[in-house]
Amino acid sequence: MGKDLKENAGKTEKEVIAMARQTVAVFFGGQSSEHEISCLSAVNVIENIDREKYEVILVGITREGAWLLVDGVEAIRSGSWRDGAVRAVLSPDARQHGLLVLEEDRVGLRRVDVAFPVLHGLFGEDGTIQGLLELAQIPYVGCGVLASAVSMDKLYTKLIVDTLGIRQAAYVAVRKEELSDMEGVVRKVEARLSYPVFIKPCNAGSSKGISKAENREALMSGLLEAAEHDRKILVEETVVGREIECAVLGGAEPAVSGVGEILAAADFYDYEAKYHNAESKTVLDPNLPAETVEAIRRDAARIFQAVDGFGLSRVDFFVTREENQVVFNEINTLPGFTAISMYPMLWENRGMTKRSLVEALIRTAFSRKEQ
């Protein structure tokens, strides 16, 4: 106590508080097709970090893969951060425990206590930055390497969910190299599924590269489009139903939110409908039977645990219109945090403000090693 008083002698109260703050590094942008959405999500996260508890360092990753030190959310909003000259790269050296800041001919080290990756899609949601943070031994928000990688890959998620006995859309897996025999691929799909079908790249996010095919010509076109985004492709049966989402938060015994419904303006909730069509809407506490809601919440927790989830995920389902049957769609381990994103809205509907949610996520990062 006497030592603390001596060290803090002559300092203002604000300076003492600043010394006690932990450093949060927020990573955003990235090389995936969801770069812009990541930037929007990052602004919401950054503005809800408690500055009395944390010093915040912003690291933007350009589409080309350059890591840049960013000065404030206004630079993110305007996009000017991409013209930055100061590089900030995460060191994998556990002894350095932070960022190497490169400015002209000088190299500095910024210690990081906890990382908050707000990176959607490839090179962010797929276990890559999580592996780097594991090497650096820096606590981080969100799922670990295994859960991130498996959940990003729609095919391997389906293989895991198959073992749980949870209903999901019937599917056919296609690899890009098979498309050299397009007729053979079409025959394989048609032997298992009836039109219309959905075609999805296994590792793309925010509905990029997804299309709906009513016939074999559209199927072939959709396969080629999906192959632009990934070498593994899923072709799925069409499930006629309501699109329902559920949020999960925590560790071994996660909390599960209520459910929300997506009312897509388009034929399905593709990238344009999600982010650029004002007619698309989200409904909290949709009119569903209580037992259906509980089945969704139960399945969301089971899937989260089965993929070794940690921190946060949004689990998406269909509910069939005739029988109210629950059908699993996909899991997102770094769901959107934009103004129209379902994940924070579901928790706000449960009385948890965005600031409280961000704080809870940061605290889970520190608790990872304890579980």
Backbone hydrogen bonds, N-H to C=O, Kabsch-Sander energy under -0.5 kcal/mol:
donor,donor_aa,acceptor,acceptor_aa,energy
5,L,1,M,-2.3
6,K,2,G,-2.2
7,E,3,K,-2.5
8,N,4,D,-2.0
9,A,5,L,-0.6
9,A,6,K,-0.8
11,K,8,N,-2.1
16,V,12,T,-2.1
17,I,13,E,-2.3
18,A,14,K,-2.4
19,M,15,E,-1.9
20,A,16,V,-1.2
21,R,17,I,-0.9
21,R,18,A,-0.7
22,Q,53,K,-2.0
24,V,22,Q,-0.5
24,V,55,E,-3.2
25,A,23,T,-0.5
25,A,114,V,-2.3
26,V,24,V,-0.6
26,V,57,I,-2.9
27,F,25,A,-0.6
27,F,116,F,-1.6
28,F,59,V,-2.0
29,G,118,V,-0.5
30,G,28,F,-0.8
30,G,61,I,-2.8
35,H,32,S,-1.2
38,S,34,E,-2.4
39,C,35,H,-1.7
40,L,36,E,-1.9
41,S,37,I,-2.7
42,A,38,S,-2.7
43,V,39,C,-1.7
44,N,40,L,-1.4
45,V,41,S,-2.2
46,I,42,A,-3.2
47,E,43,V,-2.3
48,N,45,V,-1.4
49,I,46,I,-1.5
51,R,49,I,-0.7
53,K,50,D,-1.0
54,Y,50,D,-2.1
55,E,22,Q,-2.7
57,I,24,V,-2.9
58,L,70,V,-0.6
59,V,26,V,-2.8
60,G,68,L,-2.4
61,I,28,F,-2.6
62,T,60,G,-0.6
62,T,66,A,-2.5
65,G,62,T,-1.5
68,L,60,G,-2.9
68,L,66,A,-0.6
69,L,86,V,-2.9
70,V,58,L,-2.5
72,G,70,V,-1.0
75,A,72,G,-0.6
76,I,72,G,-0.7
77,R,73,V,-2.8
78,S,74,E,-2.4
79,G,75,A,-1.2
81,W,75,A,-1.5
82,R,79,G,-1.4
83,D,80,S,-2.0
84,G,81,W,-1.9
87,R,85,A,-0.7
87,R,102,L,-2.1
88,A,67,W,-1.1
89,V,100,L,-2.3
91,S,98,G,-2.4
94,A,92,P,-0.6
96,Q,93,D,-1.2
97,H,93,D,-1.7
99,L,110,R,-2.9
100,L,89,V,-3.1
101,V,99,L,-0.7
101,V,108,G,-2.9
102,L,87,R,-2.5
102,L,100,L,-0.6
103,E,101,V,-0.6
103,E,106,R,-2.3
106,R,103,E,-2.4
108,G,101,V,-2.8
110,R,99,L,-2.7
111,R,109,L,-0.6
112,V,97,H,-2.4
113,D,23,T,-1.5
114,V,23,T,-1.9
115,A,139,P,-2.7
116,F,25,A,-3.2
118,V,27,F,-3.4
118,V,116,F,-0.5
120,H,118,V,-0.5
124,G,121,G,-0.7
125,E,121,G,-3.3
131,G,127,G,-1.7
132,L,128,T,-1.6
133,L,129,I,-2.3
134,E,130,Q,-2.0
135,L,131,G,-2.1
136,A,132,L,-2.0
137,Q,133,L,-0.7
137,Q,134,E,-0.7
138,I,133,L,-2.2
141,V,115,A,-2.3
143,C,333,T,-0.5
148,S,144,G,-2.3
149,A,145,V,-2.5
150,V,146,L,-2.8
151,S,147,A,-2.3
152,M,148,S,-1.6
153,D,149,A,-1.0
154,K,152,M,-0.9
154,K,202,C,-2.4
157,T,153,D,-2.2
158,K,154,K,-1.9
159,L,155,L,-2.0
160,I,156,Y,-1.7
161,V,157,T,-2.7
162,D,158,K,-2.3
163,T,159,L,-0.7
163,T,160,I,-1.0
164,L,161,V,-1.3
165,G,161,V,-0.6
165,G,162,D,-0.8
166,I,161,V,-1.1
169,A,328,F,-0.8
172,V,235,V,-2.5
174,V,233,I,-3.0
176,K,231,R,-3.3
178,E,175,R,-1.7
179,L,175,R,-0.5
179,L,176,K,-1.6
180,S,177,E,-1.2
181,D,178,E,-2.3
182,M,179,L,-0.7
185,V,181,D,-1.9
186,V,182,M,-2.6
187,R,183,E,-2.2
188,K,184,G,-2.1
189,V,185,V,-2.4
190,E,186,V,-2.8
191,A,187,R,-1.7
192,R,188,K,-0.7
192,R,189,V,-1.2
193,L,189,V,-3.0
197,V,213,A,-2.2
198,F,236,E,-2.4
199,I,211,S,-2.8
200,K,234,L,-3.0
202,C,232,K,-2.8
204,A,201,P,-0.7
208,K,205,G,-2.1
210,I,207,S,-1.3
211,S,199,I,-1.9
213,A,197,V,-3.1
219,L,215,N,-2.0
220,M,216,R,-2.4
221,S,217,E,-2.1
222,G,218,A,-2.6
223,L,219,L,-2.4
224,L,220,M,-1.9
225,E,221,S,-2.0
226,A,222,G,-2.7
227,A,223,L,-2.0
228,E,224,L,-0.6
228,E,225,E,-1.2
229,H,226,A,-1.8
230,D,226,A,-1.4
233,I,174,V,-3.2
234,L,200,K,-3.3
235,V,172,V,-2.5
236,E,198,F,-2.9
236,E,234,L,-0.5
237,E,170,A,-2.6
238,T,196,P,-0.9
239,V,237,E,-0.6
240,V,238,T,-0.6
241,G,239,V,-0.9
242,R,319,V,-2.7
243,E,262,I,-0.7
244,I,242,R,-0.7
244,I,317,F,-2.5
245,E,260,G,-2.8
246,C,315,V,-2.0
247,A,258,G,-0.7
248,V,313,S,-2.9
249,L,255,A,-2.5
250,G,311,G,-2.2
255,A,249,L,-3.3
257,S,247,A,-2.7
260,G,245,E,-2.2
261,E,283,V,-3.1
262,I,243,E,-2.8
263,L,261,E,-0.5
263,L,281,K,-3.4
264,A,262,I,-0.7
270,D,268,F,-2.4
271,Y,207,S,-0.6
274,K,270,D,-2.4
275,Y,271,Y,-2.3
276,H,272,E,-2.4
277,N,272,E,-0.6
278,A,276,H,-0.6
280,S,277,N,-1.8
281,K,263,L,-2.3
283,V,261,E,-2.7
285,D,259,V,-1.8
288,L,286,P,-1.3
292,T,289,P,-0.7
293,V,289,P,-2.0
294,E,290,A,-2.2
295,A,291,E,-1.8
296,I,292,T,-2.2
297,R,293,V,-2.5
298,R,294,E,-2.5
299,D,295,A,-2.6
300,A,296,I,-2.6
301,A,297,R,-1.9
302,R,298,R,-2.2
303,I,299,D,-2.7
304,F,300,A,-2.3
305,Q,301,A,-2.3
306,A,302,R,-2.3
307,V,303,I,-1.9
308,D,305,Q,-1.3
309,G,304,F,-3.3
311,G,250,G,-3.2
312,L,310,F,-1.5
313,S,248,V,-1.6
314,R,332,N,-2.4
315,V,246,C,-3.1
316,D,314,R,-0.5
316,D,330,E,-3.4
317,F,244,I,-3.5
318,F,327,V,-3.0
319,V,242,R,-1.9
320,T,325,Q,-2.4
321,R,240,V,-1.0
324,N,320,T,-1.5
327,V,318,F,-3.0
328,F,167,R,-2.9
329,N,316,D,-3.1
330,E,316,D,-1.0
332,N,314,R,-2.8
333,T,331,I,-0.5
341,S,338,T,-1.4
345,M,341,S,-1.1
346,L,342,M,-2.8
347,W,343,Y,-1.4
348,E,344,P,-2.4
349,N,345,M,-2.0
350,R,347,W,-0.8
351,G,348,E,-1.8
352,M,347,W,-2.5
353,T,351,G,-0.7
357,L,353,T,-2.5
358,V,354,K,-2.8
359,E,355,R,-2.2
360,A,356,S,-2.5
361,L,357,L,-2.4
362,I,358,V,-2.2
363,R,359,E,-2.4
364,T,360,A,-2.0
365,A,361,L,-1.4
366,F,362,I,-1.2
367,S,363,R,-1.2
368,R,364,T,-0.7
368,R,365,A,-0.8
370,E,367,S,-1.3
371,Q,367,S,-0.6
371,Q,368,R,-1.2
